[in-house]
Amino acid sequence: MEKKQLPLQHNYKAPTAGIENAPAIIMLHGYGSDENDLFSFADALPNTYHIISLKAPIPMQPYGNAWYAIHFNNTDGKFSDAEQAIASRDLVANCIDSAIEAYNLDQKKITLLGFSQGTILSFAVALSYPEKVKNVIGLSGYVNEDILKDGYESKRLDHLRVYSSHGSVDQVIPVQWARKTKPFFEKLNVPIVYSEFPVGHGVAPQNFMEFKQWLEKHS
């Protein structure tokens, strides 16, 4: 299947030939990266999925892209541009709709796979637009409540499933922030698996195998 037009540039890998209305994994890369980063996982993921890796809309210099700006000179160490993050959240939600139509995806089986800033955004999309998402795999990120739609907690969330992981020595996003993810989702009665691995800001091989097994259980 050839690559279609979506609101965001993307990489695309089709599922095994002959699968109609197949599920999809939509990838959201981290700050300063691009659509090629997480797409490197594509060949090792189940071949029954459409795999769509989105490119964030804000270009950075000298290379890479971002979903929203981070101001590192803030007194708290980092400050996220919430307006840009909310705009990207809604853009990704629109991309899901466009991808369902363009690639004939199973709209009830959309998995978001994010890393770092892409995880923060994946959680925001899933909680703000839960009707569009089934699973979230959130690597090296956390929940930013400032970019969630008002009233998200009153939406129907019982179909959502979450896998979250973090490096215990992450030097970019403190593991303490990630440790709040599990109780946050449990309070919403959303099933979640949370794991830590003895690495920095990255994905260990054991981490990849674990979330792949989790995905196979929740396909």
Residue, then its C-alpha position, 0 to 999 in steps of 0.5 A: m500500500e502506498k503512503k497517503q497524505l496526512p496532516l503531518q509528514h510520516n513514515y508508513k509500513a503496511p501490515t501483512a498482505g490481505i489483512e482488511n481493517a487492521p489495527a494500527i500503531i501510531m508513533l510519536h517521537g521525542y523532542g529534537s528527533d523525527e519520524n525515522d527514530l521510533f520507526s526503526f522498531a517497525d520491522a520488529l513489531p507484529n506484522t499485523y499492524h499498520i505502523i505510522s510514525l508521525k513527524a512533529p510540526i515544529p522544526m528545530q535548528p540545526y535538525g530535528n523536530a518538536w511537538y512543543a517548545i521547552h524553555f530550559n532557562n525556567t526556574d524549575g529547570k524546564f517549562s513546556d509551552a502548553e499552548q503549542a502542546i495543546a495544538s499538537r495534541d489536537l493535530v495528532a487527534n486529527c491525524i488519527d481520524s485522517a489515517i483511519e480513513a486513508y489507510n482503512l484502519d480499525q478505528k477501535k484498535i489504535t495504539l499510540l507509541g510515544f517516547s519522551q515528549g511523544t509519550i507526554l503527548s500520547f497520554a494527553v491525546a488518549l485522555s483528551y480523546p479516549e474514543k480514538v485510542k485503545n492502547v498507549i505505550g509510553l516510554s520515558g515520559y509522564v502525564n502533564e495535566d496542564i495539556l489535558k482537555d477539561g473534564y477528561e476524568s468524566k469521559r469513558l476511559d474503561h477501554l484504555r490500556v496503558y504500558s509505561s516505562h522509564g529509566s531509573v537513572d534518566q538524566v532528562i526526565p526524572v524518574q520521580w515524575a514517571r512514578k506518578t503515572k501508575p497511581f494517576f491512571e489507577k485513580l481513573n480505573v485505567p489498567i496500567v503496567y509500569s516498569e523501570f529499567p537501569v538505563g538513562h533516557g532511552v529504551a533498553p532491549q528488555n524494555f522493548m521485549e516487555f512492551k512488545q509482549w504487552l502489546e501482543k496481549h492487548s492487540 
